[in-house]
Structure formats: structure tokens, C-alpha cells
Amino acid sequence: DADLSAEYLGRKMQTFTFDLNNLEITNVNYGRVIVFGTRSGEGNINVRINGIQVFSGYTTVFSDFPTDILRVGNNTVDFSTEPNTTYEISSAQIILYFG
């Protein structure tokens, strides 16, 4: 569970990291972000991977993203909300599909 609680320019943010090795980067076909949560307020939830926005809208999120934004080593996922909006996230996943 993650509760978006940090604030930046009026937005609430939470950041997570994950690592990928060279073999994983070479063989990944596509990625998907899945988020389940409850919204309070009118704003969107925004999801960025390595600084690239992959989703902006309301939960529930099922959004595919290109693998060229992934890198060997440390990758970051940022969840943020618009001002005066909170999301209580019950589940958030980054799924990578290999083939």
C-alpha cells in the first residue's frame, strides 16, 4: 500500500525504484502499469517512469508503456496527484512482459 503524501508544487508525490539488468532490458517486449485506488478530490493521478509520463487520469489504471524508457540499473516510478486531490492506493504494479 502507498499513500501519496509528499508535496511538490502543490502536488502530492511518492517515488519508488526498481532495478533491471542487461538481460532483462534486452528481452522485455512491453510494460504495463496497474493501479487500484480511491480518489478524494477532482484531480488526476499521474504516473511517470524515469521522468516520462505514462499515465494521467483517474484510477483504476491499466496502461501499457514503451520499453525504451527503461534502463539498466535503477529505474524510478513517480506517482503524483493534482492539487487538492489524494489517492489512497490499494495496489500498484509495474509488470514487464518478456518474449
N, C-alpha and C positions, 0 to 999 in steps of 0.2 A: 504494500500500500504506500502511496505517496500523497502527501497533502501539499499542494503548491502554496508555499508560504513566504518565500523571499520576494522582495520588491525591487524593481529596476524601472525607472521612469514611469512609475505608476502601474507597472505590470508585475504580476506575481510570477516567479520563475523557480524552476527546480531543474538541476542538471544531474545526469547520470553518465557513467562511462562504461565502455566495453572494449575489449581487445580482440583483434583479428590477426592471424598470422598470414604469411605469404601464400601458403597453400589454400587457405580459406578464401582470400581475396581472388585468387586465380580461378577458383571453381564456383563462386557464387553467381547465380543467374539473376535473381532479383530479391528485393527485400520488401517486407510489409510491416507497417506499424499498426498495432491494435491497442485501443484504449477504451476502457469502460469507466464511466464516472458519472457523478451527479453535479449538475451546474447550478450555481446560485448567481443570479445576475443575468445580463443580456449579452455579454461578450463571448467571443470565440476562445477556443483553446488553440494554441499554435505549437506545432512540433517541428523542431529543427534538428537535423543530423549534420554534425560537423559544419555548422553555420548555414546550411542550406535548408530553407523551409520546405518540408514535405507534406504538411497539412495545416490548414486553417479552417476552422468551422466548429460545429457542435459535436459532442460525443453522442453516440458511440462511433469510434473511428475504426475504419478498415481501409487503409490507404497504402498502395504499393509505391515504392520509390526506386529510382535507378541506383545501380550498384557503383557507378563511377564516383559517387560522393563518399564511399567508404575508403579507408586507408589501412595499410599495415600498421599495427601497433594500436595506439589509443584512439578511440572514436568517442564523440560526445553526443548525447541526446539531450536537448533542452525542451522542456515543457513550459509554456508561459500562457498567461491569460491577459485579457484586456482589462483596463482599469474598472474597478467596481464589480469584478466578476471573480468567482472562485469555482474551482472544480475539485471535488473530492474524488480522487482516482481510486477505484477499487482494483483495477488491473491495468498494467501497461506492459506491452511486449514488443520487442523487435524480433521478427522472425526472418531468417535468411534461408533462401531456397537454393540448394546446390544441385548440380547436374552435370 
